[in-house]
Amino acid sequence: MQKETDITRNIRIIEFLKSELLTSVASLFQILLKGTKASRDALLDILANLILVTYLLGKRLGIQYSVIDSKIMDKIKIGMLEGHETEKWYGDLSDLSEYLQKH
């Protein structure tokens, strides 16, 4: 009975986190649509929530935080090698790689 309860709880939290992720994406789109009227604090809150919920969802799906971090670094390296637009135009991937390596 306990195992069934744990499985049910895990499924419910996964569904909750998926909903949170979609809500945050929708909020991001809405705040960007407002343009300069958008509060920096509100934007920061949404972006932080997207990252937080993504990590928590990964954990509930059996993926350790360190594995997510490693995959992010892999994607950054690939983007740098393939000349991703944000890297070509602004060097954002190099900046992010340097930041993540320091922390």
C-alpha positions as CSV (number, residue, x, y, z in Angstrom):
1,M,0.0,0.0,0.0
2,Q,2.9,2.4,0.9
3,K,4.6,1.8,-2.5
4,E,1.3,2.6,-4.3
5,T,0.9,5.8,-2.3
6,D,4.5,6.9,-3.1
7,I,4.0,6.2,-6.8
8,T,0.7,8.2,-6.8
9,R,2.3,11.1,-4.9
10,N,5.2,11.1,-7.3
11,I,2.9,11.2,-10.3
12,R,0.9,14.0,-8.8
13,I,4.0,16.1,-8.1
14,I,5.2,15.5,-11.6
15,E,1.9,16.7,-13.0
16,F,2.0,19.7,-10.7
17,L,5.6,20.6,-11.8
18,K,4.6,20.3,-15.4
19,S,1.7,22.7,-14.8
20,E,4.1,25.1,-13.0
21,L,6.5,25.0,-15.9
22,L,3.7,25.8,-18.4
23,T,2.4,28.6,-16.2
24,S,5.8,30.1,-16.0
25,V,6.4,29.9,-19.7
26,A,3.0,31.6,-20.3
27,S,3.9,34.3,-17.7
28,L,7.2,34.9,-19.5
29,F,5.5,35.3,-22.8
30,Q,3.0,37.7,-21.2
31,I,5.6,39.8,-19.5
32,L,7.7,40.0,-22.7
33,L,4.7,41.1,-24.7
34,K,4.3,44.1,-22.3
35,G,7.8,45.2,-23.3
36,T,9.4,48.0,-21.4
37,K,6.5,48.1,-19.0
38,A,7.6,44.7,-17.6
39,S,9.2,44.9,-14.2
40,R,12.7,43.6,-13.9
41,D,11.9,41.9,-10.6
42,A,8.9,40.1,-12.2
43,L,11.0,38.9,-15.1
44,L,13.7,37.7,-12.7
45,D,11.1,35.9,-10.6
46,I,9.7,34.1,-13.7
47,L,13.2,33.1,-15.1
48,A,14.3,31.8,-11.7
49,N,11.1,29.8,-11.3
50,L,11.6,28.2,-14.8
51,I,15.1,27.1,-13.7
52,L,13.9,25.9,-10.3
53,V,10.9,23.9,-11.6
54,T,13.1,22.3,-14.3
55,Y,15.6,21.1,-11.7
56,L,12.8,19.8,-9.5
57,L,11.0,18.0,-12.4
58,G,14.3,16.4,-13.4
59,K,14.7,15.1,-9.9
60,R,11.2,13.7,-9.8
61,L,12.0,12.0,-13.1
62,G,15.1,10.3,-11.6
63,I,17.7,12.7,-12.9
64,Q,20.3,14.1,-10.4
65,Y,21.0,17.8,-10.4
66,S,24.6,17.2,-11.3
67,V,23.6,15.3,-14.4
68,I,21.4,18.2,-15.5
69,D,24.4,20.5,-14.9
70,S,26.7,18.3,-16.9
71,K,24.2,18.2,-19.8
72,I,23.9,22.0,-19.7
73,M,27.7,22.3,-19.9
74,D,27.7,19.8,-22.8
75,K,25.1,21.8,-24.6
76,I,27.0,25.0,-24.0
77,K,30.2,23.4,-25.5
78,I,28.2,22.2,-28.5
79,G,26.7,25.6,-29.1
80,M,30.1,27.2,-28.9
81,L,31.5,24.7,-31.4
82,E,28.5,25.0,-33.8
83,G,28.4,28.8,-33.6
84,H,25.1,29.3,-31.9
85,E,23.7,32.7,-32.7
86,T,23.9,34.0,-29.1
87,E,27.6,32.9,-29.1
88,K,28.4,34.4,-32.5
89,W,26.7,37.7,-31.8
90,Y,27.3,38.2,-28.1
91,G,29.6,35.5,-26.7
92,D,26.8,34.5,-24.3
93,L,27.6,30.8,-24.2
94,S,31.3,31.6,-23.3
95,D,30.1,33.9,-20.6
96,L,27.7,31.3,-19.2
97,S,30.4,28.6,-19.3
98,E,32.8,30.7,-17.4
99,Y,30.2,31.6,-14.9
100,L,29.1,28.0,-14.3
101,Q,32.7,26.8,-14.0
102,K,33.3,29.4,-11.2
103,H,30.2,28.3,-9.3
